[in-house]
Amino acid sequence: MTRYKNAERLVIFDADGTTIDAFHAIQLTFLRHGMDIGDLERFQKRRKLFKYLGGLREFPTNLRRQFGKQSRKQLLSTLTDVYRNEARLYPGIAAMLRTLIATPDVRIGFVTRNVTIEPKETLGRLFRRHDIDAREFDYFACIPLGEGKAEYLKDARQSFAINPARSYSCGDEYSDYVAAVRAGTHPFVVAYGFEDSIRLSEKFGVPPDLISTSPDEFTGRLLHALDLYREAPAPRLPRRRIARIAG
């Protein structure tokens, strides 16, 4: 029988689209360069290749303005400035993170593909603006685009010798769901970031019961799973007894 050294719990977060309102940061960045990526609903439905080129309406202008290394460099610089100085966490996320930091037996990790310049510094500044010190996170990995998250999630879990059944991974894309399962952690999937609930459930087969459609629903579910969120108890109902008849 496998024995674990402790009874700690682990929560690993994706950054963009799960804890950080990345869409509005990207939208603001594009507007400052004379481009438009459309609204969130259409953005969520696009395939990865076209996420940042816009839909049929925006594609020609965006493609023309993004062409060339210098244009992309300027776009990246603006995006970094927006993240460091203006981007926001979703409502309720900061309070939830502060609750987790203050809970002795909960470890917190971040595994992200954030594309800004020096992403760890960028995200550190964003968290500081929300009165959160990223140095209090137990695990923080900024991974390259195209590299899978599963090994990083597994590494975080194994480095603290935490029972897989007490480990949770939170993300906003189907790939985050797959990585969580492969890493042996319980997936929390949100549908207010880069993919909507219909795409996640009907196209990719993510169980609807695992999907949170708002930050409030997500934070409530996670805190409840960690036994850190309690509402007034409902009246206890009599147990239903099921009669079994032997054939």
Backbone bond lengths (Angstrom), bond angles and torsions (degrees), N, CA, C in turn:
res aa  C-N    CA-C-N  psi(-1)  N-CA   C-N-CA  omega(-1)  CA-C   N-CA-C  phi
1 M - - - 1.473 - - 1.527 109.72 -
2 T 1.341 116.01 132.43 1.461 120.09 178.66 1.521 110.45 -72.56
3 R 1.315 115.89 130.75 1.472 120.02 177.55 1.525 108.92 -116.16
4 Y 1.320 115.52 139.76 1.457 120.91 179.84 1.522 109.50 -107.56
5 K 1.322 114.82 146.18 1.461 120.60 -173.24 1.521 113.14 -69.52
6 N 1.314 116.34 -22.96 1.462 118.36 -174.62 1.517 110.16 -148.44
7 A 1.313 115.34 174.37 1.461 121.44 178.84 1.525 111.09 -108.74
8 E 1.330 115.94 25.41 1.464 119.75 -179.99 1.522 111.49 -68.54
9 R 1.325 113.95 160.31 1.461 120.91 174.59 1.524 108.79 -118.80
10 L 1.319 115.78 155.68 1.469 121.07 -177.65 1.522 109.66 -130.84
11 V 1.325 115.97 132.50 1.468 121.93 173.74 1.523 107.65 -123.65
12 I 1.339 116.21 123.02 1.461 121.04 179.17 1.525 108.30 -114.19
13 F 1.319 115.76 128.32 1.458 121.40 -176.31 1.526 111.33 -109.16
14 D 1.317 115.17 145.83 1.455 122.12 159.96 1.531 105.57 -81.66
15 A 1.319 117.15 155.22 1.471 119.31 -178.98 1.533 111.82 -92.80
16 D 1.339 116.70 -68.81 1.463 121.31 -173.20 1.525 112.14 -71.15
17 G 1.331 115.49 123.41 1.457 120.33 177.01 1.509 114.06 88.25
18 T 1.340 117.32 -11.06 1.464 121.24 178.40 1.523 110.18 -112.51
19 T 1.319 116.39 -52.72 1.465 120.65 176.73 1.523 111.87 -106.99
20 I 1.338 116.97 -31.12 1.474 122.64 -177.66 1.520 110.26 -107.06
21 D 1.318 116.41 134.85 1.473 121.09 177.34 1.530 108.50 -75.43
22 A 1.328 115.03 77.83 1.465 121.31 -174.50 1.517 112.42 -69.15
23 F 1.334 117.37 -34.08 1.464 119.43 -177.56 1.527 110.97 -57.87
24 H 1.328 117.03 -47.58 1.466 118.61 -177.19 1.530 111.94 -70.01
25 A 1.321 117.07 -28.91 1.466 119.50 174.56 1.524 110.65 -67.29
26 I 1.326 116.62 -42.65 1.468 121.42 178.05 1.529 110.54 -67.39
27 Q 1.316 115.67 -42.49 1.464 120.59 179.75 1.527 111.01 -59.66
28 L 1.329 116.20 -45.72 1.465 121.36 179.49 1.525 110.58 -63.56
29 T 1.307 117.34 -41.57 1.466 122.18 178.63 1.521 110.99 -60.76
30 F 1.324 116.45 -46.39 1.465 120.70 -178.93 1.522 111.08 -63.86
31 L 1.332 116.40 -41.89 1.461 119.37 -179.34 1.518 111.44 -61.48
32 R 1.323 117.42 -34.98 1.473 120.66 179.34 1.524 112.41 -71.09
33 H 1.324 116.41 -11.83 1.461 120.58 175.95 1.532 111.16 -112.94
34 G 1.344 116.15 20.16 1.458 120.79 175.78 1.508 113.81 71.91
35 M 1.337 117.66 26.13 1.459 121.37 -179.91 1.518 110.36 -122.18
36 D 1.331 115.52 168.60 1.456 121.25 -178.24 1.527 107.99 -144.31
37 I 1.333 117.36 133.10 1.473 119.43 176.79 1.519 111.61 -105.86
38 G 1.343 117.22 9.42 1.455 120.07 178.45 1.512 112.10 80.29
39 D 1.335 116.00 -167.51 1.459 119.53 -177.03 1.525 111.19 -90.09
40 L 1.324 115.74 169.79 1.464 121.65 -175.88 1.523 111.80 -61.46
41 E 1.315 117.39 -40.49 1.465 120.55 -177.29 1.522 111.54 -59.68
42 R 1.334 116.94 -44.67 1.471 119.43 179.77 1.525 110.89 -73.51
43 F 1.330 116.37 -35.45 1.461 121.40 178.82 1.526 110.56 -59.16
44 Q 1.347 116.61 -43.08 1.459 120.79 -177.80 1.521 112.97 -65.46
45 K 1.328 116.72 -26.24 1.463 120.16 -175.49 1.534 113.01 -86.89
46 R 1.324 117.97 -12.33 1.462 119.81 -176.81 1.511 112.12 -76.54
47 R 1.310 115.33 148.62 1.451 120.61 173.09 1.527 108.71 -70.59
48 K 1.322 116.38 157.24 1.463 121.15 -173.28 1.523 113.07 -52.22
49 L 1.326 117.10 -41.32 1.457 121.19 -176.15 1.522 111.96 -58.77
50 F 1.339 116.30 -31.19 1.462 120.23 -173.82 1.533 113.15 -107.37
51 K 1.320 117.63 4.49 1.462 120.09 -177.56 1.522 111.69 -51.30
52 Y 1.333 116.00 -45.54 1.469 120.35 -171.09 1.526 112.81 -104.79
53 L 1.329 116.65 9.34 1.460 119.87 174.74 1.517 111.41 -104.65
54 G 1.328 116.49 -4.30 1.448 120.37 178.43 1.512 112.31 82.52
55 G 1.333 114.94 178.37 1.454 121.05 176.55 1.513 110.37 -88.09
56 L 1.317 116.19 -163.74 1.464 120.66 -177.47 1.523 111.36 -59.61
57 R 1.325 117.39 -33.70 1.460 121.03 -178.68 1.523 111.97 -69.80
58 E 1.340 115.46 -42.03 1.461 119.71 -171.67 1.527 113.81 -94.09
59 F 1.327 116.53 -19.12 1.467 121.55 -170.47 1.532 114.54 -53.04
60 P 1.343 120.35 -51.50 1.471 119.39 -175.31 1.535 113.56 -58.94
61 T 1.334 116.72 -46.45 1.473 119.70 -178.98 1.517 111.34 -67.02
62 N 1.326 116.15 -44.90 1.469 120.19 -178.33 1.524 111.47 -62.74
63 L 1.332 116.82 -43.04 1.454 120.57 -178.88 1.523 110.30 -62.65
64 R 1.333 116.50 -42.43 1.459 121.25 -179.21 1.525 111.27 -64.25
65 R 1.333 116.91 -40.65 1.459 120.70 -176.55 1.528 112.74 -79.10
66 Q 1.340 117.90 -21.82 1.465 120.29 179.71 1.528 112.30 -91.18
67 F 1.307 115.90 -5.78 1.467 118.81 -175.04 1.533 110.00 -71.60
68 G 1.319 116.33 129.76 1.461 120.94 177.38 1.516 112.94 102.90
69 K 1.328 115.70 146.51 1.457 121.64 -176.75 1.523 112.50 -62.01
70 Q 1.342 116.76 -39.82 1.458 120.02 -176.24 1.524 111.31 -64.52
71 S 1.336 116.46 -40.54 1.468 120.41 178.76 1.514 111.09 -63.44
72 R 1.324 116.62 -43.25 1.464 120.15 179.82 1.525 110.72 -66.65
73 K 1.320 117.03 -36.60 1.464 121.08 179.02 1.528 110.72 -64.16
74 Q 1.327 116.16 -42.45 1.465 120.50 179.38 1.532 110.55 -66.46
75 L 1.329 115.48 -39.48 1.463 120.64 178.86 1.529 110.38 -62.55
76 L 1.319 116.88 -43.31 1.458 122.02 179.84 1.530 111.32 -65.13
77 S 1.322 116.07 -38.88 1.459 120.50 178.56 1.523 110.95 -63.95
78 T 1.333 116.33 -44.09 1.463 120.25 178.20 1.516 111.03 -64.48
79 L 1.329 116.73 -43.00 1.466 120.51 179.21 1.532 110.54 -59.38
80 T 1.319 116.81 -41.13 1.465 121.26 179.03 1.527 110.71 -62.97
81 D 1.333 116.48 -44.47 1.467 120.27 178.57 1.529 111.21 -61.98
82 V 1.334 116.29 -41.55 1.465 120.09 179.65 1.526 110.54 -62.95
83 Y 1.318 116.97 -46.01 1.463 120.46 178.64 1.526 111.30 -60.30
84 R 1.320 116.65 -44.38 1.465 119.50 -174.73 1.518 113.04 -71.50
85 N 1.329 117.14 -30.72 1.458 119.67 -171.10 1.520 115.85 -116.40
86 E 1.342 118.45 -18.00 1.462 119.59 -173.18 1.521 115.31 -132.73
87 A 1.323 118.62 -31.17 1.459 120.88 -175.79 1.526 110.86 -59.60
88 R 1.331 115.47 151.14 1.452 120.53 -174.59 1.522 111.73 -125.19
89 L 1.323 115.23 153.09 1.452 120.65 166.36 1.525 108.13 -74.43
90 Y 1.320 116.31 153.06 1.464 119.48 175.40 1.531 109.61 -63.89
91 P 1.329 117.56 154.92 1.467 120.72 179.85 1.532 111.67 -55.20
92 G 1.306 116.14 133.50 1.451 121.63 176.91 1.515 115.47 87.68
93 I 1.339 117.58 -15.71 1.468 120.33 -176.58 1.524 111.29 -69.50
94 A 1.325 117.23 -43.04 1.468 120.10 -178.63 1.527 110.86 -60.53
95 A 1.326 116.88 -45.84 1.467 120.36 179.63 1.526 110.39 -62.58
96 M 1.326 116.73 -39.85 1.463 119.94 179.10 1.526 111.05 -63.82
97 L 1.348 116.95 -44.74 1.460 120.27 179.81 1.530 111.05 -62.66
98 R 1.323 116.40 -39.86 1.469 119.02 178.45 1.537 110.72 -64.27
99 T 1.325 116.35 -36.49 1.463 120.27 176.38 1.520 111.06 -63.35
100 L 1.332 116.41 -44.15 1.461 120.13 -179.61 1.527 111.32 -65.92
101 I 1.334 116.93 -41.36 1.470 120.83 178.67 1.522 110.74 -60.35
102 A 1.324 116.44 -35.37 1.465 120.91 -177.31 1.523 112.71 -82.38
103 T 1.331 117.90 -4.75 1.470 121.39 -178.80 1.525 109.09 -94.98
104 P 1.333 119.04 113.49 1.465 121.63 -170.13 1.524 114.83 -59.10
105 D 1.332 118.78 -34.69 1.464 119.39 -173.16 1.531 113.26 -98.42
106 V 1.329 116.68 16.63 1.468 120.52 176.73 1.525 109.43 -114.65
107 R 1.322 115.70 123.40 1.468 120.79 174.55 1.522 108.60 -98.70
108 I 1.339 115.66 146.11 1.465 121.89 -174.54 1.521 109.37 -121.51
109 G 1.321 116.21 133.47 1.453 120.85 176.57 1.515 111.99 -131.89
110 F 1.334 116.21 156.21 1.460 122.53 173.03 1.524 107.99 -129.24
111 V 1.321 116.46 130.50 1.465 122.66 172.64 1.522 106.01 -126.60
112 T 1.323 117.39 114.81 1.460 121.01 -170.43 1.517 113.08 -138.92
113 R 1.338 114.64 151.18 1.466 121.68 172.62 1.529 110.46 -107.21
114 N 1.284 117.68 28.28 1.464 121.33 -179.76 1.529 110.78 -51.12
115 V 1.347 117.17 132.07 1.467 121.31 -169.99 1.523 113.69 -101.42
116 T 1.314 118.35 10.46 1.463 119.31 -179.77 1.529 110.66 -73.17
117 I 1.322 115.55 171.04 1.471 121.07 177.06 1.528 108.45 -71.26
118 E 1.335 116.20 130.79 1.468 121.86 -176.96 1.532 110.10 45.75
119 P 1.353 116.77 67.92 1.469 120.61 -171.27 1.525 115.12 -58.25
120 K 1.323 118.16 -33.68 1.462 118.79 179.87 1.526 110.67 -64.36
121 E 1.333 116.69 -41.79 1.464 120.86 176.21 1.522 110.77 -66.62
122 T 1.326 116.07 -42.27 1.468 120.84 179.85 1.517 111.27 -59.18
123 L 1.327 116.33 -50.17 1.464 119.98 -177.86 1.527 111.03 -69.32
124 G 1.329 116.31 -32.79 1.459 119.59 176.23 1.512 111.41 -59.95
125 R 1.323 116.52 -42.03 1.470 120.26 178.81 1.520 111.22 -66.89
126 L 1.328 116.34 -40.65 1.466 120.19 179.26 1.527 110.18 -61.38
127 F 1.328 116.67 -46.06 1.463 119.83 179.49 1.532 111.16 -64.12
128 R 1.331 117.86 -37.82 1.469 120.04 179.97 1.518 111.31 -61.82
129 R 1.327 116.94 -34.33 1.467 119.92 178.17 1.526 111.49 -67.09
130 H 1.330 116.22 -15.12 1.469 121.29 177.11 1.533 110.94 -107.39
131 D 1.337 115.75 19.57 1.475 121.69 178.09 1.528 112.35 61.27
132 I 1.325 115.76 38.95 1.458 121.68 176.57 1.524 108.41 -126.29
133 D 1.311 116.60 129.03 1.454 121.78 178.62 1.525 108.44 -95.46
134 A 1.335 117.17 109.30 1.466 121.31 -176.84 1.527 111.81 -62.28
135 R 1.320 117.74 -18.04 1.467 119.75 177.67 1.526 111.82 -68.09
136 E 1.332 117.02 -13.79 1.457 120.64 177.32 1.525 112.70 -85.04
137 F 1.346 117.05 -6.37 1.456 119.14 173.84 1.526 108.84 -73.39
138 D 1.302 116.60 143.66 1.464 121.01 -175.99 1.524 113.05 -82.38
139 Y 1.327 116.86 -23.07 1.468 120.34 -176.92 1.525 107.20 -148.50
140 F 1.326 117.10 133.85 1.470 120.51 -178.96 1.523 107.98 -146.67
141 A 1.324 116.76 115.97 1.462 121.09 -178.93 1.525 109.86 -129.92
142 C 1.337 116.25 122.35 1.462 122.48 172.52 1.529 106.53 -100.86
143 I 1.316 117.40 113.38 1.457 120.49 -172.92 1.529 110.86 -109.84
144 P 1.323 117.68 153.25 1.467 120.96 -177.96 1.523 112.15 -67.30
145 L 1.337 115.80 153.58 1.452 120.69 174.17 1.524 109.40 -58.70
146 G 1.305 116.16 139.52 1.452 120.08 178.27 1.506 114.08 88.37
147 E 1.327 117.69 -12.18 1.460 120.27 178.78 1.519 109.41 -91.56
148 G 1.334 116.66 136.58 1.451 121.34 -176.80 1.515 113.20 -69.38
149 K 1.335 115.70 151.26 1.460 121.00 -178.75 1.524 113.20 -90.38
150 A 1.322 117.29 -20.68 1.465 120.11 -170.44 1.525 112.78 -55.12
151 E 1.323 117.48 -44.00 1.460 120.15 -177.51 1.530 111.60 -65.62
152 Y 1.332 116.55 -34.29 1.466 119.90 178.26 1.526 110.80 -70.90
153 L 1.333 116.72 -39.82 1.457 119.99 177.02 1.528 110.65 -62.92
154 K 1.317 114.78 -43.26 1.464 119.74 179.52 1.526 110.75 -65.72
155 D 1.333 116.10 -40.35 1.460 120.18 178.93 1.523 110.96 -61.27
156 A 1.323 116.21 -42.45 1.465 120.12 178.94 1.527 110.43 -61.33
157 R 1.324 116.23 -45.35 1.466 120.42 -179.54 1.526 111.49 -63.58
158 Q 1.320 115.75 -47.04 1.462 119.42 -176.57 1.528 112.97 -71.02
159 S 1.326 116.69 -30.85 1.471 119.10 -178.35 1.522 112.17 -65.16
160 F 1.335 116.71 -24.31 1.461 120.21 177.91 1.524 111.97 -106.65
161 A 1.348 116.78 6.59 1.473 122.36 179.05 1.524 111.46 52.00
162 I 1.345 115.65 49.86 1.460 120.98 -176.75 1.531 110.07 -100.39
163 N 1.277 115.83 136.78 1.462 123.55 177.50 1.536 109.21 -56.18
164 P 1.341 118.78 128.34 1.471 120.14 178.19 1.529 112.64 -53.61
165 A 1.333 116.69 -33.34 1.465 120.44 -179.20 1.518 112.33 -69.85
166 R 1.318 117.62 -11.79 1.460 122.09 177.98 1.530 111.53 -113.03
167 S 1.348 115.10 22.80 1.468 121.68 -177.57 1.524 109.46 -119.77
168 Y 1.334 116.39 138.20 1.458 122.09 -176.11 1.522 109.86 -132.91
169 S 1.335 115.92 137.99 1.470 121.48 175.93 1.521 108.59 -122.65
170 C 1.332 116.15 134.46 1.464 121.71 -173.41 1.530 110.16 -121.27
171 G 1.331 117.29 125.04 1.457 120.99 -179.86 1.513 112.33 -151.75
172 D 1.336 115.74 175.59 1.465 120.18 -174.43 1.525 113.43 -121.17
173 E 1.325 118.08 7.03 1.458 120.48 -179.53 1.522 110.07 -130.76
174 Y 1.335 115.16 160.19 1.463 119.91 179.06 1.520 111.21 -57.39
175 S 1.331 116.64 -39.02 1.462 119.85 179.53 1.528 111.45 -61.72
176 D 1.334 117.96 -31.73 1.467 121.36 176.47 1.526 110.55 -67.67
177 Y 1.328 115.83 -39.34 1.464 121.07 177.88 1.527 110.58 -62.42
178 V 1.337 116.11 -47.26 1.463 120.62 -179.93 1.526 110.78 -62.24
179 A 1.335 116.83 -43.35 1.464 120.97 179.81 1.525 111.04 -61.89
180 A 1.327 117.18 -40.82 1.466 120.99 -179.93 1.524 110.64 -61.47
181 V 1.325 116.27 -45.78 1.463 120.56 -179.13 1.528 110.34 -65.18
182 R 1.326 117.29 -44.02 1.463 120.90 -179.81 1.526 112.26 -63.94
183 A 1.319 115.97 -30.03 1.466 120.14 -178.79 1.521 112.79 -84.32
184 G 1.335 116.96 -4.06 1.455 120.11 -179.98 1.504 113.69 78.09
185 T 1.336 117.18 30.84 1.461 120.95 177.88 1.523 109.50 -118.68
186 H 1.318 116.48 158.28 1.461 120.41 177.94 1.531 109.21 -78.91
187 P 1.352 118.29 128.02 1.472 119.76 -177.42 1.528 113.65 -85.92
188 F 1.319 115.77 134.18 1.459 123.34 164.25 1.523 105.76 -110.40
189 V 1.329 117.27 124.25 1.458 121.16 -176.75 1.527 108.87 -119.33
190 V 1.342 116.93 131.00 1.460 120.39 179.19 1.527 109.78 -110.24
191 A 1.333 115.34 149.83 1.461 120.30 -175.11 1.520 112.10 -119.71
192 Y 1.331 117.14 28.02 1.459 120.28 176.49 1.529 110.89 -113.40
193 G 1.336 116.62 6.02 1.458 121.10 -178.49 1.513 112.77 -102.31
194 F 1.347 117.15 -113.41 1.458 120.85 -172.33 1.524 113.92 -87.93
195 E 1.336 117.88 -13.58 1.470 120.87 177.47 1.518 109.30 -138.40
196 D 1.352 116.24 142.60 1.462 119.42 -178.12 1.529 110.83 -89.19
197 S 1.327 116.00 172.55 1.459 120.87 -173.85 1.525 112.27 -67.00
198 I 1.331 118.04 -34.96 1.466 120.41 -179.73 1.520 110.08 -66.87
199 R 1.323 116.89 -44.96 1.462 120.75 178.64 1.533 110.59 -62.57
200 L 1.325 116.39 -43.55 1.457 120.39 -178.58 1.525 112.02 -64.48
201 S 1.325 116.86 -44.67 1.467 119.78 -174.37 1.524 113.02 -85.46
202 E 1.337 117.83 -46.59 1.459 119.97 -173.64 1.528 112.98 -83.27
203 K 1.316 117.94 -36.95 1.460 120.08 -179.33 1.534 111.74 -83.77
204 F 1.340 116.15 -41.84 1.459 119.86 -173.71 1.528 114.68 -105.64
205 G 1.321 116.96 -10.47 1.456 118.92 176.09 1.513 115.91 78.94
206 V 1.327 117.98 21.37 1.465 119.86 174.68 1.529 108.00 -70.05
207 P 1.324 119.05 127.45 1.470 120.34 -179.75 1.530 111.24 -55.59
208 P 1.332 117.76 125.90 1.472 120.23 -178.11 1.520 113.77 -55.38
209 D 1.336 117.13 -30.68 1.459 119.87 -179.08 1.522 113.01 -67.43
210 L 1.324 117.37 -14.02 1.463 120.71 178.64 1.524 112.23 -93.44
211 I 1.333 117.51 -5.52 1.466 121.44 -172.13 1.527 111.03 -99.71
212 S 1.328 115.81 128.68 1.474 122.02 173.11 1.518 108.24 -102.55
213 T 1.322 116.90 131.38 1.464 120.26 -174.86 1.531 113.45 -97.05
214 S 1.314 117.10 -0.59 1.462 119.99 178.28 1.530 108.83 -150.02
215 P 1.345 117.45 156.40 1.464 119.49 176.32 1.522 112.50 -58.17
216 D 1.339 117.17 -36.61 1.464 120.61 -179.74 1.525 110.68 -63.98
217 E 1.332 116.56 -43.16 1.459 119.93 178.53 1.535 110.63 -64.54
218 F 1.324 116.28 -41.75 1.461 120.57 -179.80 1.525 111.91 -62.93
219 T 1.340 116.99 -50.23 1.464 119.43 -177.87 1.528 110.75 -64.38
220 G 1.323 116.75 -37.61 1.457 119.88 178.24 1.518 112.08 -63.71
221 R 1.329 116.08 -43.75 1.468 120.86 179.92 1.525 111.49 -64.21
222 L 1.327 115.76 -45.53 1.461 119.36 -176.50 1.527 111.09 -66.83
223 L 1.319 117.19 -46.33 1.456 120.04 -179.95 1.533 111.11 -64.35
224 H 1.318 117.05 -35.60 1.465 120.59 177.05 1.522 110.39 -66.05
225 A 1.341 116.98 -42.06 1.466 120.97 179.02 1.526 111.34 -61.72
226 L 1.330 115.92 -31.97 1.463 121.09 -179.82 1.525 112.28 -90.66
227 D 1.327 115.73 5.60 1.467 121.88 -178.92 1.525 111.62 60.04
228 L 1.339 115.75 37.20 1.461 121.08 -179.99 1.530 112.30 -114.57
229 Y 1.332 116.01 3.85 1.461 119.94 -177.14 1.516 107.84 -136.67
230 R 1.305 116.48 119.93 1.461 119.76 -179.24 1.520 110.19 -132.62
231 E 1.323 115.23 132.31 1.458 120.28 170.41 1.526 107.79 -96.38
232 A 1.326 115.69 173.85 1.466 118.63 176.38 1.525 108.79 -59.58
233 P 1.328 117.63 132.00 1.463 119.51 -176.44 1.525 112.30 -64.30
234 A 1.321 115.52 139.37 1.464 120.19 176.87 1.522 109.08 -76.76
235 P 1.324 117.29 153.40 1.473 119.68 177.29 1.521 109.88 -56.69
236 R 1.329 116.57 138.08 1.449 119.96 -178.72 1.519 109.79 -77.81
237 L 1.311 115.97 127.25 1.459 121.34 -179.20 1.520 109.24 -93.13
238 P 1.336 116.69 152.52 1.472 119.22 176.48 1.522 110.09 -60.25
239 R 1.319 116.83 143.49 1.474 120.04 178.70 1.518 109.70 -69.24
240 R 1.324 113.98 138.52 1.464 118.46 175.21 1.517 108.43 -82.49
241 R 1.276 116.18 132.67 1.459 121.19 177.12 1.517 109.48 -104.56
242 I 1.301 116.02 132.03 1.459 121.09 -179.25 1.523 108.56 -103.48
243 A 1.315 115.79 119.28 1.463 119.40 -179.86 1.520 109.87 -75.87
244 R 1.295 115.61 134.17 1.462 120.70 178.17 1.536 107.41 -112.57
245 I 1.284 115.72 127.14 1.465 121.27 -178.61 1.510 108.33 -109.99
246 A 1.307 115.84 120.64 1.459 119.77 179.70 1.511 109.21 -72.28
247 G 1.360 114.85 134.52 1.458 118.13 179.73 1.509 111.66 -80.03
